[in-house]
């Protein structure tokens, strides 16, 4: 079944604290595509506030990354303002029914 489209676009600013980097979705995702439209700076993507650097995905300037996964939130972080677009395919599953993501590759 195809998902319902969700899109945000514009500058991503460096977070004041790790908890400020969060992007919450209205329902659970099926797929997420993040396009880093910036010409200079990279964008880090991770799935838990306590994710170590080794568990963060770095999207280089001008590149995009697709995540085929269900989640209710992601974290986007950068060292300078980054122009980016986030597309998500949303399911009909309420976000409050999604379990927290932890474990190997997420928090360790």
Buried (B, 14 or more C-beta within 10 A) or exposed (E): EEBEEBEEEEEBBEBEEBEEBEBEBEBBBBBBBBBBBBEEBBBBBBBBBEBEEEBBBBBEBEBBBEBEEBBBBBBBBBEEBBBBBBBBBBBEBEBEEBEEBEEEEBBE
